[in-house]
Amino acid sequence: MAETPSRRSQRTPKKQKVPPPSFSDSSPSCHVLPPTPQTLDPSPRRRSLRLTSTPQASTPPPTPTSTRNSSRRKSLKFASQNADNLSNQKPKYANSTPTLLSPASPEPVQSTRKRKFAELEKSGSEKTRALKPGRKKVYYKKVVYDGGEFAVGDDVYVKRREDASSDDEDPEVEECKVCFMAGRAVMIECDDCLGGFHLKCLNPPLKEVPEGDWICGFCEAKKLGKTVQLPVPPKGKKRARTAREKLLASDLYAARIESIWKDVDGTYRFKAHWYIIPEETAAGRQPHNLRRELYRTNDFADAEMESIIRHCYILTPKEFSKANNGGDDIFLCEYEYDIHWHSFKRIADIDDGEEDCEEAESDREWNSAEGSGSDSEDDVEYEEENNHNLLNRRQLPAHPLAANSRKGRIFGLQKIGAKKIPEHVRSHKLTELEKAKATLLLATLPKSLPCRNKEMEEVTAFIKGSICEDQCLGKCLYIHGVPGTGKTMSVLSVMRNLKSEVDAGSIKPYCFVEINGLKLASPEHIYSVIYEALNGHRVGWKKALKLLNERFSNGTERGKQDNRPCILLIDELDLLVTRNQSVLYNILDWPTKPHSRLIIIGIANTMDLPEKLLPRISSRMGIQRLCFGPYNYQQLQEIISTRLNGINAFEKPAIEFASRKVAAVSGDARRALEICRRAAELADYRVKKVHSSAAGKALVGMADVEAAIQEMFQAPHIQVMRSSSRFSKIFLAAMVYELHKTGMSETTFEKLAMTVSCLCTSNGEKFPGWDSLLKVGCMLGECRILLCEPGVKHKLQKLQLNFPSDDVAFALKESKDLPWLAKYM
């Protein structure tokens, strides 16, 4: 029997274990074992198989009919892609037996890239010699081998050891653990030990297979700490292990066939993509792992077809949950395990991305021969194939790919790998408190946006009136309001509604571009972002400005696709203010041009931003403004209740209490949602800590909301502000006052000192002087209450609050030694 070859391995002596694929790293740097990951999908998983001695016809995986013969193999037959051509052609290797006296691992495989250039440098005589029949490497999509049909993409059991006598034992049906007989009666599988039991052999017997998870009496007794004595087989009977038992005991490999070929020396091989069991990972088996769970690795190797035993079926979570009667060779695989970095990646998140370049090149031969129709057409010469691949190498694009051309792809945690994934996701069904925590996250998009119907109607009327006009000369709308009042979310909700109307044909098509000023490296980079969104190419901001001026100002010819009106949404508009205000002037000047067809919607927190700009800019901003006022407690209560619609996790007084607290401070809806989410976390932690039987019915009460408020508003930075010196409080109050007055998050020390002087003069306080004020600012910067610009700039040094202004107002508005600070908050 042949062994399973390992990549870059040497000839293995007979009767010696072949080293398995490198699933662990013995380097001293890998001492911290990462826990195996949980599924990100909270849907219930199939944890038991209902086994019958006669498989049903509706079994999900198509089990091939194969007759296993432990004697010497007598024939080899290959199934090509075109059965008609094969029927008329005499098999090449009929009545021949490939005898392998001493199985050896293949030579180290040279990289495809190096082999290409090496083959191209060969002389004509060498090419002629390579075209002889013995020098061909033939690839197949499907092969019939010893009565079993194997194709590319199949999952198979692979021998792990050479000449292992247990590999010949392969019972098709598992024996009952009580009577040690297979029979034709229905069997049930234990979710814990995976043992099979006849329904009549149980105590008490079962009449039908129960739904859900089932654990045998032996496993239940073990969990209770009792001594369990398992039944012993009758004398003279040896219990044969199934392939599933051998795989989970590390006596077999599981692999996926990536390609099949006949080597130049006449040996038939396949490329194996290995799977491993949780015990072979660096972290080992965790309590949340399913008994039939495997991990796909990033390890490949070339192996002989002789080492394949038979098929197994490794399914995705969705397929696994439906395979209740799929047999004993069904396994679950949801994650890929990196054998070098010991990290886990969810397969569903990485399969849609680009394949690894090295793996793609190593499979180039198979991809080239994929469209062949017969054995003779499948014969691929190394020289011809490599020349063809080099001549047809894909050309590089003329322009670098735009950032939005890969929109929707994931290149973050799922591509890099995770050392830890939350453990509670797979362990149980989500409770009401866990659903509430997920719904109250700020990143969760609500189904509807209450309390802003009037404002949304005004935005809708403005946009429709702008894009439906025949001329569409361009307009500008300025939206302002305090933070957390739903300005951006309301506009985006309007745009989603308008998109559905465009799809229905009610209004004309348009182009929508969304920009956030906080994401720009500098105000001038907005030109590059706008041009990239409109044309798909990334250029420098100076060139982008020139091209945008030609598009909007000069009225250059545009195609039919570019003739649509363009709606430009600029969030945090005040961050585009520069010293000469040229950026805002250029952008707001475009809609005034005759053929611009540009509509601009600007959003900022400052009410009087247009009055603070130059007259030429404020005049172009127009007189159309829309104010979003702060929420009152009834509106906040309605917002929270809308989010929790259908989830019974909060008491009504608790929601009202949180709403009133936030409305009294700022009216910020985001702060109210954060308080309720934290209250749900505290309640969930309390319930799980005491292991209450009524965990599903636990509600968030007033005490939980009060604890969340105290935790949020009694944070360390708030305590530092309250215990700071007299002039430090005046300094912070001046920062908040300057923020509200200008709408800019940054200010200079010179402007702030003038504001402090005005506050002290108006309220009878003695101005401390510039030197003392500079020391106060340095102290607040050391405490990280302020963010200070590095360098020695003195009066021109930029300052910024490191925490929200609401926290500063909450900490200082009830100051007893300086009660007049409240009117500036």
N, C-alpha and C positions, 0 to 999 in steps of 0.2 A: 504493500500500500504506500501511497505517496503522502508525503507530509505537506503541510501548508507553508509555502515559501515565504520568507520574510524579506522585506526590502533591504538590499545591500547586505545580505547574509551570505556566509560561506557554506561549503558542503557540510551537512550535519551527519555525524556518525549514527549508525543504525541503533535503534532502541534507546534513543536519547531524546528527551523532551525538546521540542523546538521552542526557542524563546518566543513568547507571544509578542504582538505589537506593543510598542513602548507606550503603555498606558499610565505610567507614573514616572516621576522624575526624582531621582535620588540626590539631587543637588542640595547642598546645605541651606540654600535660600528658601526652600519650600517647606517650612516647618508649620506654617499656619494652614490648616486644612479648610478649604472653603466648603460650606454646606451645599448639598446638591439643590438645584433650583426647584421651585414650585411652579405649577402652571399658572399663567396669567389669566386663564379663563375659569371663572368660578362655577361653570356648569358641572353637573355631577359626572363622574367618571365610572366606566364599567369596571367593577372590581371583582367580578366572578364570571366564570364560564359555565354554561350549562352543557355538559358533555353527554353525548349519546354514543353507543357503540356503532350505530349506523348513522353517518352524517346525513343531515337533511339536504334536500336538493336546493334549498334557498340559502346555502352557506355563502357569506359575502365573498371570501377569497376563492378563486377557482382552483381547487386542489387538483393537481395533475394526477392522472392514473399511472402509477409507476410500479413495476414489479421488481423488487430488490432481490438480487441474487448474490449471495456471499461468495460464490465460486469465482473462478477466473473469468474476467470479461472476455467475450468472444467476438464482438463486432463494434464498430463505430459508424454511426450514420449522422450526417449533417443535414439540417433542414435549412435551405436557403430562403431568400425572401420570395422567390417566384417558384411556386410548387409545380407549375406546368413545365418549366424548363428542367426542373430536377427530375421529373418523372421520365423524361426522354433521355436522360443522361445517365451513364453508368457510374455508380459511386466510385470515387477515387480509391477508397481504402476498404473496399468490400473484402471479406474473408481474410482480413489481416489483423494481427494482434500487436498493438504497441507494447513491447516488453520493456519495463523499466527496472533493470537489475539493481541499480543503486540510485535512488532518487536524490537529485541535487537541486539546490536553489539556483535560480537564474543569476547570471552575472549582473553586476551593478548596472542599472539602466542609465544610459547617457541622456542628458537633457536634450529635448527636441530641438532647441535653438542651435546647440552646438552640432548636432547630427546633421541639421540642414546644410550648414556651411561646409561641413566635412564631406558630405555627399556631393555637393556641387563642385568641389575641387577634384573629384575623381576623374580619371582620364576616360576616354571612350572605350578602351579595352576593358576597363574594370566594369563599366556600365553593361557591356555586352555579357560579361561573365555573370553579372548579378541577375540577368534576365533568365538564367537557366531555371528549370522547374524546382530544383532544390533550394533556390535562394529566395523564394517568394514568401511573403508574410500575408496570410489571408485572414480577413476579418469577417465575422458573421454576426447577424442580429439574433439568430436563434440556432440552437444545436440540439439534436437528439442524441443523448449519450446514455448508453446502457439502459434503454427503456424509459429514461426520464427526459423531459423536454425542458431545456433551460434557455432563457432569453435575457438579453440585456435589460437590467432594471429589476430582475428577480432577486428575492432574498433567499439565502440558502444557509444550511448548516455546513460547516467546514471542519474537517478533522483537525484536532489540536495536537495530537501526538502520533508518532509513527508506530505502526503495528500494535495499536491498542486493541486488545481483544474485546473490550466493551463496545467498540464502535460497530461490531457486527450485530449487536443486540439492538434491534430497533422495532419494538412492538408498535403496531398501528394504533391500538386502543389501550389506554391505561387500565391497569387492574384496580379493583376495589381494595381499599386499605383494610377492609374487615374480612371479606371472604376470599380475597386474592384471586378473583375470577373476573374475566371481562364480560362475557355474556352479551345479550342483546337488550338488557334492561337499561332504563334511563339512569344516568349517574349525575350527581351534583358535585360541584367543586367548592372546596373551602377557600374563602378569600384570604385566609392567613397562611396556611401551609400548602395550598394548591393541591391537596390530596383529593382523589376521587372516591365517591361513596355511592353505592346503590341506595335508592330510596328505601328499599325494604330492609337494608342492613342497618339502618340508623335506629337509635333507641331514644324516643319512640319512632316508628317508621313514618315516613312522609308519603302522602298520596300524590302530591304534585310539587313541582319546583317552586319555592317561594320567590317573591319579587324582592329586589334590593339585595343588600349584602347578606351573606350567610357564613357563619363560622361553625366549624364542627365542635363536637363536645370535647375532644382532646385539647384543642387550642383554648377553649374557654376554661378548662380546668387548669391549664398551664398559667393563664393570666391570673387566676385566683391563687396561685402558689401551691397547688396540689401536686402530688406525685402522680405522674401519668405513666402507665405501662401500655405501650402500643401493641396491637395484635402481632403475633409471630406467624410467619408462613408455615404451612404444613411441612412435615419432614420430606426431604427429597425435592422440594420445590424451591427454586431460586427466583427471586423477584427480579425481573428485567426492568431497567430504567428506560424511560422514554428519552427522546432527543431533547425535549424541553427540560427535563430534570438534569441531563448532562450539561446543557448550556448554562443553566443557573448555578451549577456546581463547578463551573470553570473547566469542564472537561471537553467542551466543544467551542468553536468560534461561530459567530453569526456574521455574515457579510452580505453586501449588496454587489451584484455583478455589474460593473461599469462597462466592460467590453470583453469580447471573446475573440480569440485568434488562434491560428496555427503558426507556431514559431518556425523559424528558418531551419531548425534541426528536426522538424516533424513533431515536436511536442505541442500539445494542445493546452493552452493556458487561458486564464481570465484575470482581469484586474479586479481586485477585491477592495471594497470600501467597508472598513471594519466597524462593527458595533461592539460595545462592552456592557457588562452588567454594572450596577451601582457599586458593588463591592470592589471593582477594579479601578475606581476613581480615587483621587487623592483624599476625598472626604469620606469614602465608604458609603454604605447604605444608611439612609436616614429614615426616621419613623414615617415620614410622609411619602416615601417611595412606594409605588405599587409593586406587587410581587412579580408582575409580568413586564416591568418597565426596563427598557434598554436605553442607552445613549449612543447616538451616532458620533463617531470620532472624525477627526481630520487626518486620519492615517490611511494610506493606500499601500497595496503590495500586489505583486504578481504571483499568482498561485496556479498550480496544475489542476486541470479538470478532474483528475483522479482523486483529489482531496475533497470534492463535494459529496455530501451524503444524500441530502434531499432538500426539498423546499421548506421554508418557513415563511411566515407572513407578519411583517412588521408594519403596523398601521399608525395613522395619525390619531390624535385624540378623538376627532369627530367620528372616524371610522371605527375606532376601538370601542366607543360607547354603544355602537349598534351591533357588534359582533358577539351576541350572547351565545349563539350556537355555532361558533366558528371552528371549534375543534381545539386540540391541545397545542397547536403550533402558532398561536396568535400572541403577538407582543405589542406593547405600546412604546412609541418613540416620539418624544416631544422636543427634546433638547439635543444640541450638539455639544460635545465635550472636547475642549482643546487639550491635547495630551501634553503640550509644552507649557502652557500658561495656567493649566488647571482651572479654566473658566468655562462658563456655560453660556450658550447662545440659543435662543428660541428659534427653531427651524423655520417656523412660519414667518418670522420677521426677516430672515436672511436669505431665503430661497429666491425671493423676487429680485434681489439685488444682482449686481454684476458678479460673475464667477471669478474665482481666483485665477490670475493670469497663468500661473504655473500649471494648474490643473487643466486649464483650457488648452494650453499648448500640448500637454501630454496626451490629450484625447484628440489631437488634430487628425490622426490617421483614421480614427473611427468616424469622425464627422465627414471626412472626405468620401469614405466608402458607404455612407449611409443610404444613398440613393441607388445603389446597384440593384440589379434584378436577378442575377444568377451567380453560381459559384465562379464561373469563368470571369464574370464582370467584377466580382468582389476581389479578385486577385489584384493587389495593389503593390506596385514596385516602390521601394523606398525613394529611388531617384526621381521617378516621374511625379510621385506625390509631393515630395519636398519642393521640386521646381514649380509645380502648380501652386503650392501654397505661397511661395515667395513672390511669384509674379502677381498673385491676386491679393497681396497684402492690402488691408484696408488703409486708404489714405487718411491723413490727419485733416480735421476740419480747418477751413481757412480762418475762422474766428474762434477764439476760446469759447467753450460752452458757457452760456449764461447761467446765472445762479438759479433762475426760475425754471430752467429746462429740466431740472431734476426734482421738481416740486413733488412732494408726497413720498419720496423715498426716505428710508431711515438709515442714517449713518452714525448713530449715537451709541447708546448702551447696548442695543441688540447686536450691532455689528462688532463691537469691541469685545463684548463678553461681560458677564456679571459674576462677581464673587458671592453675592448674596441676593436672594429674591425673597420677598415676604413669605413666611411659612404658613400663615393662616389662610392663604387663598385656596389651597387644595383641601385643607383638613375638614371643612364643613361648609354647609350652605350659608350664604350671607344672612345675618340677622337684620332686624329692622334698624338697629343702631349702626351697623356697618353700612347699610344702604344710605342712611342719613348722612354719614360721614362722606361717602363718595359723592352724594348729590350736592352737598354744601361746599365742595371745593370750588375755588374761584375759577379754576381752569375748566370746569364743567359748563357746557353751553346750555342755558335753560331753554325749555321748549317755547316759552312765551316771555315777553318783557312787560310786566304790568306797570301801571302808574306813569307811563310815558306815552300814552296814546295821542295826546294833543300835540306834543313835540314831534312825534313820528309822522303825524299827518302833515305838519308844516314842512318837514324835510321832504316827504314824498311829493307834495305839491310843487316845491321848488325844483326838484329834479325833473319831474314830468314836464313842467312848464319850460324848462331849459332845453331838454332834448327833443321835445315834440314840436318846437318852433321850426319853421322852414329855414329861417336864417341861422339860428343857433349861434349868435354872436359871442356867447360866453357870458357867464355870470360868476359871482362869488358870494358865498354864505359863510358868516363867521358865527361859530357856536362857542359859548363860554359858560362856565359854571364851576363850582367848587369840585374838588376831586371826589370820585365815588358816586356821582349822580347819574351815571348811565349815558354819558354823551356818546362815546365811541360805540358802545354796544347798540344804542338806538339807531345810529347811522348804518351800522353793519346789518342790523335786522331789516332796515328799509331796503338796503341793496339786495338782500336775499329775496325779499318779496318781489322786487322789480325784476330780478333774474327769472323768476317763475313766470312773470308776465311776458318777458321777452321770449321765453320758450313757447308760450302759448300764442305768440304773435300779436299781442295787444299793443305793444309799444315797439319803437324802433330799437335795433341793437345798438349797444354802446360798449365802450371800453372802460373798465374800472381799474384804477391804480390806487393802492393803499400804502401810505408811508408814515412811519412813526419817527419823529425827530430824535427820540432817544437812541435809535439804532444807527444813527448816522455818525461816522467818525468826525465829520466837520460839516457845517452848514452847506459848503459848496458841493459835497458829495451827493446832494439830492438830485443834481443834474444827471449824474451817472445812473442813479436808481430809476429815475423817470424814463430815460432813454432805453435802459435795459428792459424795463417792463413793456415798453411800446414796440421795440424792435427785436429784442432777444439777444442783443450783442452788448458786451461789456466794454466800455471805453473810458478814457480819462474824463474828468469833469470839465476840463476846458474844451475838449473836442465835443463832448456831449452838449455843452451850452451852445456851441456854434451850430450843431445839427438841430437842436430844439428850436433855436431862433429861426432857422430856415423853415422848419416845419410849421411853427405857429405864427411867426411874425411876417416872413416874406411870402407866405402863401404858395410854397412850392407844390409841384404836382404830386399828388398822392394816389396810391392805388385804390381800388374799390374797397379793399379790406381796411385801409387806413382812413377812409372817409367817414368812419363812424365818430360820433361825439365821444369825447374823453372826459370821464369824471375822475378828478384827482382829489383824494382825501388825504389831508395832512394833519396828523395828530401831533400834539405838542408844538403848535405853530410858533410859539414864542421862542423856541430854541433855535430858530433860524435867524434870529436878530444878530446882525454883525455890526461892526463899528460904522461902516458906511451904509448898511442896510441894503446892499446891492442884491443879495439873494432874494429877499422878499420882494424887492422892486421888480426884478426880472420875472419872477413867477406870477405876481399879481398883474403884471403888464400884458402877459400873453392873452388873457381872455378879452382884452379890449381890442385886439386886432380883428380885422374883418373876417378872415377865414380860419380862425383858430379852432372853433368848435370845442372849446375847453371850458369845463365847469369845475370850479375849485370850491371845496368845503374845508375850511380851516377850523381846528378845535384847539382851544387853550383854556387855561384856568383863570386867566385875567379878564375882568370885564372891560376895562378901559385900555386894552392893548392898542387899538387903532389910534387913540388920542396920543399915545406915547411915541408913535412913529412919525416919520417925516410927513409933511402934508401931501407930497406926491404919492406916498404909499397909502395913507389913510383914505385918500380920495378914490384910489383904485380898489380898495377893499370893499367899498360900497356901504350902503346903509342897511342891508339885509342882515339882521342879527337874530340870534335865537338864544335865549337864556335858559339854562337848566338849574333850577333852584334846588337847595338841599332837601332831602326827604324828611317828612315828619314821621312820627312814630307809627301812625296808621299805615302809611305807605311802606315803611320798613317791615311791619308785621305782615302785610299782604305779600311782599316780595318773598319773605321766608316761607310763608305758608304755601305759596305757589311752588316753590322749589320742593317742598316736602309733600306735595300732593300725592296721595296714595301710600304714604309711609307713616305709620303710626308709631312715632318715636319720641315726640315732644308733647309735654303738657301745654295747653294754651296759655296759662299764666306765665310760663317760662319764656315763651316767644315774645309775649308783650313786655315782659321785664327787660329782656335784651334790647328790644326795639326802643323802649323809652330811654334806656341808658345811652345808647348810641346817638339818638336824636338830640339829647341834651348836650352832647359834646360837639358833634360835627355833622350828623346826618349822612354819614358815609355808609352806603350799603355794603361795601366790601368789609368794613369793620364789623357790621352786624352779622354777616355770614361767617366771618372768622370766629366770632365769639360763640355762635351756635355750634359750629363744627367742633371747637375745642370742648364745649360742654358735652357733646355727644361722645367724644373720645374719653373724657373723664368718666362718664356714666358706663361706657362699654368696659373700661378698665376695672371699674368697681365691680361690675357684674361678673366678669371673668375671674376676678381675684377670689371671690367668695364661692365660685362654682354654683351659682344659684340655679335652681331648677326652672325658674321663671325668667330665664335669660331672654327668651324671645319676646316677653311681654314687658320688659323693663322700659321705663319712660324717663326722659330727661326732665328733671324738676328744677325748681327755683334754686336749690342749693348748688346744683351743677353749674347753672348759668352764673351764679354769684362767684363760684370758685374760678370759672373761666375769666370773668371780668377782673377779679383781683389778680389773677395771674398775668393778664394782659396789661393792666394799668398799674400794677405794682412791680413791674419789671425793674431790673437793676439800674438801667439808664434813667428811668423815671425817678428812682430813689436818689440817684446822684444829682439830678436837677433840683429836686426839692431840698437837698441838704447843701447845695452850693452857696457861695457867698452872695452878698447883696448885689454887688456889681455884676456878678456872673448871671444872676437872674435878669438884670436889666439888659445885659448883653444878649441873652437868648431871646428876650422879648423883642428887642430891636431887630433880631434876625427874622422872627416871624412877621413882624410889622413890615419889614422891607420886602419879604416874600409876597405878602398880600398886596402891597402897594405896586410892585413892579411885575409880579407874576413870574419872575426869574428865580430859579433855584439857587443861582450863584450871585454873589455880590463881592465887592472889594472892601478891604478894611477901611479905606478912606470914606466910602459912602456909609458904612456901618457906624463909624465914629461920629459922623455928622448926625445920623439918626439918633444915636445915644445922647448926644448933646441936646438935641431938640426935646427928647423925652424927659431928660433930667430938668431942663429949664422949665418945661410946661408943668411939671409936678413938684417943683420945689426941692429937687435933689441936686446935690453938688456934683458937678462934672468931675470925674476922677483924674482927668488928664490923659494925654495920648500914651505916655509911657505905661501908666498903670493899666490902661485899657488894653495895651498890647500884651502885658503879662497875663491879664484875664483870658484873652483869646488863646494864648499859648497853653494855659492850664486846661481849657476846655478841649483844645486839640489833642493834648496828651491823654485825656480821658476818652477820646474818640467820640465826644459829643458833637464836635465839629470836624469837618474835613478841610484841611488847609493845603493850599498849593505849595509844593516843595520849592525851596530856593529862598533867597533873601530879597524880597521885593518891598517889604515894609508896607507903605500905604497902598500899593497896587496889588498886594497879595489877595488872591481869591479865596473866599470862604463859602462853605456850604454845610447845611445841617445834615447830620448822618442819620437822623431819625425823622419820622413824619412830624409835620408841624402840629398835628393833633395831640401827639404825645407831649410836646412842649407846652401847649395850651392847657392840657389836663394837669400837668405837674405844677404850673405856676399860677393858674387863674384863682386858686384859693389860698394864695400866699398871704399870711397874716401880717408880715412886716412890710409888704409892698402890695396893698390891695388895689392900687390904681393900675396894676399890670393887666387886670382882667379886660379893660376896655380896649386894649391893643391886640388882644388875642383873636 
